[in-house]
Amino acid sequence: MNKNAKVSLVKSDKHYDNISKAIELIVSDLNSIRHKKNILIKPNLTATKNVYANTDVKTVETVIDYLLNKFPELHESRFTILEGSGSAYYEKVTTSEVFRNFGYYELEQKYKNVKLECIEDCVEYEEYEILSVSGVEKIKITKRLLDFDFKISIAIPKVHNYAIATFGIKNMAGLIKQDDKSLIHGLRTPSAPDAKTVFTYIPTSVISWLRRRVPNLVNFVFSKSITYTKAIKIIHYNVVTLAKITWPDLVVLDGYYCMDGNGPVDGFPVKIEAAIASTDPLKADGVGARLMGLQPESIGYLYYLGQEKMGDYSLNGLVGEKIENVKQHFKLHPTYNIQKNWNI
């Protein structure tokens, strides 16, 4: 961890200029990237249709352009954009379709050293222990992760239906094998098939379908679920486990439009016109939380990562705009009053 890492906050009505300016403000922390040969870019493409839930392809293009211009050595490196869309899995389509629908394959045409990969095409996985409502489980994360010597998470600040909010650190959950993704929430329990959870009665794919059509009903059902009240505690431990394995070297948060309400897929856009960047993921996510009107320590996984000295979510090293000039009042998830009890 770079104890002196900067974190930038930029605000203007020029969407993509914000991204390059945010990176420029912390570029002195990025010198190590010039020697890297295999660079991972992890966007957030959790939705199949909602443009406000997904990382804008132009944002990814801006990051690549900036790095290639600033560090000419990277023209000889390989950039791999790797994703596994959760909504694609639950809606029985593929991440490749999401890439196509959101214009990502055009990046392969523009850059000779950029390739797209889908989690569905990964064949080797490493198992790691996580928690569930029934005890210890194992989750599979692609071994492809081990091939990269620099990892970039490009995400959007959004409210979340289990973990209060999601930013650059949790975005790395896309590297989990598709049929294991619900395990991160602690609800699916393959080693305890007789354990009763909400998924025992309502399949994940049906919940996903209903959430898009009758979100208030789904939120009501979850609010009455004992397993859900357990899951909102467990997920924070699981994200910490995930973070230790997938820790990004650079987080870029595109906050031109954030998301409140029924995030992380079906919420509403909140126009903040901001961008955040840091080589300390905890600093970046901490600023993202503050823009929503939250304190980082009120989000379980950020608090735990801070306690374990994985990073620093203080405002030491903040450059650019002041938080108070950018933050807005977000409508948090309808189940927030349950979620906020993660530490009780």
Secondary structure, DSSP 4 states (H G I P E B T S, - for coil): --TT--EEEEE-S-HHHHHHHHHHHTGGG-GGGGG-SEEEEEE----SS-GGGS--HHHHHHHHHHHHHH-GGGGGSEEEEEE--HHHHHTT--HHHHHHHTTTHHHHHH-TTEEEEEGGG---EEEEEEEETTEEEEEEEEGGGGG-SEEEEEE--EE-SSSSEE-TTGGGGGGB-GGGGGGGGT---TT-TT---HHHHS-HHHHHHHHHH-HHHHHHHHHT-HHHHHHHHHHHHHHHHHHHHH--SEEEEEEEEEEESSTTTS-EEEEEEEEEEESSHHHHHHHHHHHTT--GGGSHHHHHHHHTTS---SSTTEEES-GGGT-------TTHHHHTTTT-
